[in-house]
Amino acid sequence: MTHETQSRHTAIGTGAARDVDAAPTDHRPALPPGMRAQLDSSSYMGVPTFGLRPHLTEPEQLDEWKPDVAVIGAPWDDNTTNRPGARFGPRALRANAYDAGSYHLDLQIEIFDHLDVVDYGDAIVSPGMWEPSRAAIQRRVSDVVGRGIVPVVVGGDHSVTWPSGTAVGAHYGHGRIGMIHFDAHADTADILRGNLASHGTPMRRLIESGAIAGRHFVQVGLRGYWPPADVQEWLREQGMRHHTMQEIWERGIKEVMNDVIAEALDGTDGVYLSIDIDVLDPGFAPGTGTPEPGGLAPVDLLRAVRRIALETNVVALDVTEVCPPYDHADLTVNNAHRLIWETLAGLAHKRARPRD
């Protein structure tokens, strides 16, 4: 890493000391000293942006900055069926996640030397009003994906994937994008307690709309006692592919991921990666709305997500169902944060210059 890139990185990206006078590189505008000072801190002080990244609010700023990735908060949880509180997930991932730095030990890269990431704020939702909230999330994601920027959506309950996936599908073309969906639950119910927009229905809504075809869905980590047989039959009719925790226990995560990646690349131009944090065992992620025992361990999920970022064309990511009121010692928040960090590291590694 050159002194110039180190200076720029430390000015806007980590908790280490920064040279606030360092000039930006490439096309990026200069950060004023006051903004740099606010970002020159740990996550518990200054402006709470994701990963201490620069905060943009206007579409025109995206045009000026031209980032590779933009983080968007989707603080909506009115469609949850059990524990509420995921609306606080975006704020918690910005303010409470442990700021560990951004040099990836395994990949041996400084993430933000090769990947420009900004925080594009929140979709401003209307509590209790799904239609304007859905439109706000879809519009915010469209702002990003329409400019060729990878959206990283932080939920919120899993219903936010419906408008987010709709925006991504509309941009790339219906049926052209696949989805790798990590979750304890299939989220393919038709209707739950009278609610078509429940957090247990978004994948069905995306398939019905044509935004993402059923045959391009690959679900990983399913377990437990839901959905029932009629919904399982509907999954099969759509050509959806899934890998249960039973299969992972029998075959091992590495072998299963070989199939997951091959299936996700079959007939698609890119991958939308959607992660419900309850795919982790609740011993590792207690802060979630519908905990289901017997899930993945972070050591496996983090590497699986990194591998997807390295081996597929990830065009969008969401991490949902982080419910801070039920979290303990920020376990869930930090695991969710690292899932995004691993994805960013994989994207950065693919963009990295050849090593000298």
N, C-alpha and C positions, 0 to 999 in steps of 0.2 A: 504494500500500500504506500503511495507517495505521501509526502508531507502535506501536499495540497488537499488530497482526498481525505486524509485523516483529519485535517483541520475543519474541512467542511462537514464531515460526518459528526465530529464531536460538537460542532456548533448547533446541530439540530436533532441529533438522534439518540444519545445515550445519557446515562447518569454521570459520566465522567466529566472532568474539567474540559472546557471548551474555549476555543479561540473565537471570540465573537466578532472579530474583525476579518475573519476568513471570507474570501469572495466565493460566491456560488460558481458552480461549473456548468458547462453546457448551456441549456436554454433557461435554466431556472432563475427566477427573479431573486434579488437580494432580500434577505429577511432583515427588517429593521431591528436595531439593537434591543428595543423593548420586547419584541416577540421572542428574540433569541434568549433573552434573560428569563422569560416565562417558561421557555422550553428547557432551560439549563437547570434541571432539577430532577429529583426523583418524582415518582408518580403521586406522592402525597402532598406536593406543593406545586404552585404555578397553575397553569391552565391544564385541566384534565383532558388531554388528547390521547388517542390510542398510540401507545408506544412512544409518547412524547414527539409525535410527528406534527408538522405544521398544520394549522387548522384553516381550512377553506370553507366558505359558506355559499359562494355564488358560482353558477355555471361558467361565467366569464373567467373566474379565477382558475378553473380547470383548464380553460383554453390557454391561459397565460402560463400556467405551471407545467402542463402536459405531464402529469405523473403516470407511472406505470400501474399503480394500485391506489384505490381510494376506499377508505373504511367508512361505512355508513351505519349509524345506529338505527335500530327499528324497535323502539321501546313500547311494544304492544303486547299485552297478555290477557286481553279480555276474552280470548277464545279458549283458554285453558279449561280443563275439566276437573282438575284436582287442586293442587296448591297454586295460588296466584303469587306474583312477585317477579316474574321474568322481565317485566317492564323496567326493572332496575338493573338488568344485566349490562346494557351498553355503558352506563355510568360506572358500574363496578369494574368492568374490564379496562376502563380508562384510568380510574383513580386508585383501585385497590390492588391491581396485579403487581407482583414483585418485579421491579425493574432490574433485570439480570444482565443487561448489555445486549449487544447484537452481533457479536462474533460467534459464528457457528463452529463448535469444536470438531464435529464429525466432518463437515463439508469444508472446513478451513477457509471460510470467507467472511468478510464483513458485509452483512446483508445490505446495508444501505449505501455501500459503495457501488452496488450494481443494480439496485432496485429503488426507484423513487416512490415513496409512499406518503400519502397525505391523509388527514382525517377530514372527511367531508361532512362532519356534523351528523345530526339526526334527521330522519323523516319526522316531521311534526305531525303526530297523530292526534286524533280526537277521541279521548276515552269514552267507551261505550258506543262509539259510532264506527262500525266496520267499514262501510263503503268509502267515506272520506279518508279513513286511515289507510285502507288498501290503496287508494289512489295516490296518497302521499308517498307511500313506500315505493310503489311502482314508478312514480315520477322521479323520485330521488335516484333510484337505481338506473333508470333510463338516462338521466343526466350523465351518469358515469359510463355505462356500457356503450352508449351511443357515440362516445368519443374514443372508443377503443381502449378504455381503461378497465382494468379488472376490478369489479366491485367485491368488497368483503363486507358482508352484512352481518351485524351483530344483533341478535334478538335478545329479548322478545320470545314469545312462544313460537312454535313451529309453523303456525299459520302464516307467518311473514314470508315463508318460502313461496307461497302462492303468488303474491304480486311481484316478488323478486324474480322468480323463475319465469313469470309471464314477460317481464321486461327483457330478460336475457334471451328467451325464445323468440320474441318479436325482432330483436336486433339481428340474431344470427340465422333466423329462418326456422319456422316450425318444423320439428322433427329432425333438426340437424345437430342438436346438442344432447348429449347423454347426461345422466345424473348418477353419481355414486353417493348413496344415501346411507350414512352410519346412524343407526337408531336401534333402540330396544323394540320399537313398535313400527309397523308398516305405514301408518298414517294414510291408509287407503279406504277408510270407511266412507260410505256414501253420505251419511248424516249422523250426528251424535247429539242426542238430547234436543233435537229440533234445529240444530245448527249446521248448515252446510259449510260454514267457514271455520269449524272447529279445528284445533291443532291436531286432531286425529284424522283430518280429511285432505290436507293440502296436496298430497301427491295424486290423489284421485282427481282433484280439480285441474291440476296441470295436464294430466293425461286426457281428460275429457275435452279440455280446450284445444288440444293438439300442440300445445307449446313444447312439451317433451313427450315423445312416444313411449308407450308402456314397454316396448321391446328394448328401449334404451335406458331403462332403470335397472340399476344394480344395487340391491339393498344388503347391508352387512350388519350383523350383530343382533338380529331379531331373536327374541326369546320370550318366555313367559306364557301368558294365557289369553292373549288378544292379538289379532282380530279373530273372530269366529270362522267357522267353516265356509259360510257363504261368501265372506270377503276374501278368504283364501282362494276360492274358486274364481272370483273376479280377477285376482292377481294373475292366475294361470292363464285366463282368457286373454289378458293384455300382453302376454309374453314377458312379464316381468321376471327378473332373475334375482334370487336372494340366497344369502349365505348366513345360516343361523349360527348362534353360539354353539349349538350342538356340533355342527360341522367344524367350526373353528377348534373346538375342544378335541375332536377326533383327528383332524388333519394337520392342525397347526396354522398359525396366522400367515406364515410365509407362503405356504402352498396355496392357501385360500386367496391371498392377494395376487398370486400369479393369475388365477382365474378372473378375479375382479377386474384387473387392469385389462386383460384381453377382452373381456366382455364389454367394458366401457369404451374401448376403442373400435368396437365392431360397428361400422356404418355411421360413425359420428365425426363431426369436425372439431369438437371440443367437449370438455367435461365441466359440469356444474357440480361442485362438491358441497354436499349439505350434511352437516353434523349436528345431530341432537346430542347434547352432552350426556343424556341418560344412556347412551350406548356404553359409557363407562360403568363399571360396577359402582353402586352407591357408596361403597367404602372409600372410593376415590373421588366421587362427585356427589356428595350428599345434598348440595344445593340445586335441586331440580324439582320440577313439578310432579313428575310421575316416576319415581325411582323404582327400578326393577332389579332385584339381586341377580348375580350370576353373569355380570357383564365383563367387558374388556378391561384390561389394565392399561394405564397410561404408557408404560414402556412399549406396548405393542401398537396402540393406536397412534402415538406420535410418529413412530417409524412408518406405519402404514400410510399416514397422511403425507409424510415427506416423500415417500416413494411415488405416490400418485402425482405430486407436484413435479417430480423429476421426470416421470415417464409418460405423462399425458399432457395434453394441452388444457390446462385449467383456465377457464374463462370466467369463473365466478366461484365464490365461496360464501357459505353462511355457517355460523355457529349459533345455535339456538338453545332455549330452555335453561339458561343459567339463571337460577333463582336465588339471589343473594340472601333474602331473609332466612332461608333454610341452610345456608352454607355454614361451614365450620372452618375457622382459620384461613379463609379464602382458598381452600383446597380446590373447589370447583372453578372459581375465578381463574386461578393460576393454571389449571389444566386447560381451560378453554383458551386462555391467552396463548399458551404454548402451541396449541393446535394451529392457531393463526400464524405464530412465529415460524413453525415448521413449514407451513405452506409458503410463506414469504421466503424462507431460506432456500427451498427448492426452486422457486421462480428465479431468485437471485443467482443461484448456481448455474442455471441454464443461460442466463444473460452474461455471466462473468467473462471477462477477458481471459485469454490463455495465460497461464502462469509463466513468469519469466524464468 
